[in-house]
Amino acid sequence: MKIIFINRFFYPDMSATSQMLSDQAFALAEYGREIVVITSRHGYSDRTERYPAREKIDGVTVHRVPTSSFGRFRLFGRALDCASFLLTSGWHLLVLVRPGDIVVAKTGAMTEIG
């Protein structure tokens, strides 16, 4: 059984949700849990930042999905970024999840628009 987290941002990104999820994921991996994170390849502050598509960091398997990168400064672009993340992360989740796995998704992805 693995725990799969879904969040738009993850380590090494320094956004608040990234830091909270990273702390939790690394702590659970330290206790021997199998942890998988599905996240975006883009950084929160710098939309040109590109992280590797796959890597293992401190026992956590990270799958970074491609998304649009319009940035957070325009409402429509931000909405497209959120929608593209939901679509691509959903597809990855369907491929990765197995019976008995636990899925934890950040709720309110669209609240980042407001």
VEXDREN-2710 file (C-alpha; in Angstrom, 1 decimal):
% VEXDREN-2710
k/r/px/py/pz
1/MET/0.0/0.0/0.0
2/LYS/1.3/3.4/-0.9
3/ILE/0.2/6.9/-0.1
4/ILE/-0.2/9.1/-3.1
5/PHE/-0.3/12.9/-2.6
6/ILE/-1.5/15.3/-5.3
7/ASN/-0.6/18.9/-5.1
8/ARG/0.5/21.5/-7.7
9/PHE/3.7/22.3/-5.9
10/PHE/6.3/20.2/-4.1
11/TYR/9.9/20.4/-3.0
12/PRO/12.2/22.1/-3.9
13/ASP/9.5/24.7/-4.6
14/MET/9.1/27.0/-1.6
15/SER/5.4/27.8/-1.7
16/ALA/3.5/27.3/1.5
17/THR/1.6/24.2/0.3
18/SER/4.8/22.8/-1.1
19/GLN/6.6/23.2/2.2
20/MET/3.7/21.6/4.2
21/LEU/3.3/18.6/1.9
22/SER/7.1/18.1/1.6
23/ASP/7.5/18.0/5.4
24/GLN/4.7/15.5/5.7
25/ALA/5.8/13.3/2.8
26/PHE/9.4/13.1/3.9
27/ALA/8.4/12.3/7.5
28/LEU/6.2/9.5/6.4
29/ALA/8.9/8.1/4.1
30/GLU/11.3/8.2/7.0
31/TYR/8.9/5.9/8.9
32/GLY/9.1/3.4/6.0
33/ARG/5.9/4.3/4.2
34/GLU/5.8/4.2/0.4
35/ILE/5.1/7.8/-0.7
36/VAL/4.3/9.0/-4.2
37/VAL/3.7/12.7/-5.0
38/ILE/2.1/13.9/-8.2
39/THR/2.9/17.5/-8.8
40/SER/3.6/20.1/-11.5
41/ARG/6.9/20.6/-13.3
42/HIS/6.6/24.3/-12.8
43/GLY/7.6/26.5/-9.8
44/TYR/5.0/28.7/-8.0
45/SER/6.9/32.0/-8.2
46/ASP/8.8/31.4/-11.5
47/ARG/6.8/29.8/-14.3
48/THR/9.9/29.3/-16.3
49/GLU/11.3/27.0/-13.6
50/ARG/11.2/23.4/-14.8
51/TYR/11.8/20.5/-12.4
52/PRO/12.6/16.9/-13.6
53/ALA/9.7/14.8/-14.7
54/ARG/10.6/12.0/-12.3
55/GLU/12.9/11.7/-9.3
56/LYS/13.3/10.1/-5.9
57/ILE/14.0/12.6/-3.1
58/ASP/14.6/11.3/0.4
59/GLY/12.6/8.2/-0.1
60/VAL/9.7/10.0/-1.9
61/THR/8.9/9.1/-5.5
62/VAL/8.0/12.3/-7.3
63/HIS/6.0/12.4/-10.6
64/ARG/5.9/15.8/-12.1
65/VAL/3.3/16.3/-14.8
66/PRO/3.3/18.8/-17.7
67/THR/0.9/21.7/-17.4
68/SER/0.4/25.0/-19.0
69/SER/2.5/27.8/-17.6
70/PHE/0.6/31.1/-18.0
71/GLY/1.4/32.1/-14.5
72/ARG/-0.5/33.5/-11.5
73/PHE/-0.9/37.1/-12.6
74/ARG/-4.0/36.8/-14.9
75/LEU/-7.2/35.0/-13.9
76/PHE/-7.8/33.2/-17.1
77/GLY/-4.2/31.9/-17.3
78/ARG/-4.3/30.8/-13.7
79/ALA/-7.5/28.9/-14.4
80/LEU/-6.0/27.2/-17.4
81/ASP/-2.9/26.2/-15.3
82/CYS/-5.2/24.7/-12.6
83/ALA/-7.3/22.9/-15.2
84/SER/-4.3/21.5/-17.0
85/PHE/-2.8/20.2/-13.7
86/LEU/-6.1/18.6/-12.8
87/LEU/-6.3/16.8/-16.1
88/THR/-2.7/15.6/-16.3
89/SER/-2.5/14.6/-12.6
90/GLY/-5.8/12.8/-12.9
91/TRP/-4.4/10.7/-15.8
92/HIS/-1.2/9.9/-13.8
93/LEU/-3.3/9.0/-10.8
94/LEU/-5.3/6.5/-12.9
95/VAL/-2.0/4.8/-14.0
96/LEU/-0.4/4.8/-10.5
97/VAL/-3.2/3.9/-8.1
98/ARG/-3.9/0.4/-7.0
99/PRO/-6.5/-1.2/-4.7
100/GLY/-5.6/-0.4/-1.1
101/ASP/-3.6/2.8/-1.9
102/ILE/-4.4/6.0/-0.1
103/VAL/-4.9/9.1/-2.2
104/VAL/-4.6/12.6/-0.6
105/ALA/-5.4/15.5/-2.9
106/LYS/-5.1/19.1/-2.0
107/THR/-8.7/20.4/-2.0
108/GLY/-9.7/23.8/-3.4
109/ALA/-7.2/23.9/-6.3
110/MET/-9.3/26.6/-7.9
111/THR/-9.3/28.7/-4.7
112/GLU/-5.8/29.8/-5.8
113/ILE/-7.5/31.8/-8.5
114/GLY/-9.2/34.2/-6.1
END
